[in-house]
Amino acid sequence: MGLDADLAAFKAEFERTAPAGRPALYDAKVEELRASFAADKALKAGDTAPGFTLPDATGTPVSLSGLLAQGPVVVTFYRGGWCPYCNIQLRAYQAVLPRIAELGASLVAISPQQPDGSLSTAEMNALTFRVLSDVGNAAARGFGLVYALAQEIRDALTSNGKALPGINGDDSWELPVPATFVIAPDGRVSLAWLDVDYRRRLNPEAIIDALEALRGSHA
């Protein structure tokens, strides 16, 4: 199955097995966020990506400028290793990593979880690309992606043993909207995708298409 099918299958299984009322709650909060989130403030194709320097899973600083000096960069923001949809996405991106590398690009995944959590995420999903920790969501804020979780979602996550203060190291209960960007070596965004519905993610083939178009434009 492809990424879209894997995400849909997990969502269907969750709806079948979740506590009563939980799927409806999540659906309602996604729609509330869709109505309130300032998507027009998020980074768009043609914009210049803001720089960032973040620690990877081993604590080594990684800068966007350093990565861009080597070629295009795929930057994907995810919620954290506690999110099953994120793990499905990250594994799908790992599967196309050789094709990303063939096109001269690198891939980094960014979440607000602390480096220990990033390390666990990388190990659990057998990821060989950089997994960066954006504690406090400073980088995600620069891309226009940050929002605060509703109280009902905070309560649900706490009941599931997924309270974000312990995972992210702050009390903000803020997350990035899942988003993926393809950034050209000059820092210009050539592809920008986001969806407030965390159960949807950009298909990896769209990343490959964007990188091939970039290569074609510089041929």
Residue, then its C-alpha position, 0 to 999 in steps of 0.5 A: m500500500g502507498l502512504d495514503a492507503d496506510l494512513a486511511a487504514f490506520k484511521a479506520e482501525f482507530e475508529r473501530t477500536a477507539p473509546a466511544g466518542r473519541p473519533a467524533l471529538y477528533d473530527a470536530k477539533v480538526e474542523e475547528l482548527r481548519a476554521s481558525f488556523a491562519a493558513d495564509k500566514a504559512l510559508k508558501a511556494g516562492d517564499t524564502a525559507p527562514g533559516f534554522t539550526l536545530p539539534d539532531a537525535t544525537g545533539t549535533p547542530v544541523s543548519l538549513s544553510g549548511l544543508l542547502a549548500q549541498g543541494p535542495v532540502v526536503v523539510t517535513f514538520y511532524r507532531g512527534g514520535w507519539c503520533p502513529y500517523c507521523n510514524i507511518q509518514l516517516r517510514a514512507y519517506q524513508a522508503v523514497l530516501p534513495r530517490i531523494a538522494e539520487l536527485g541531490a537532495s537531503l531530507v530532515a524531519i522536525s518535531p517539538q519533541q526533545p532530542d531523546g524522543s527524536l532518537s527513539t523515533a529514528e530508531m523505532n522507524a529505522l530512519t537514516f535521515r536527520v530527525l531534528s528537535d525544535v523544542g519550543n517550536a521556534a523553527a515551526r513558528g518561522f514557517g507559520l505552522v504553530y497552534a495550541l491544542a484545545q483543552e479536550i485534546r490535551d485531556a485525551l492525550t493525557s489519558n493516553g499517556k501522551a501529555l506533551p509537556g513531558i514529551n516536548g519539555d514545555d507547558s505550551w501544548e503547542l504543535p506544528v501543523p503537519a507540513t512538508f516543504v521542498i527548498a531550492p539551494d537558493g532558499r526559495v520554497s518550490l513546494a509547500w504543503l500543509d493540512v490541519d488534519y493531522r491524519r493527512r500527509l504529503n505523498p512522497e511521489a509529490i516530493i520526487d516530482a518537485l525535486e525532478a522539476l527543480r533539477g530540470s529547471h537547473a539543467 
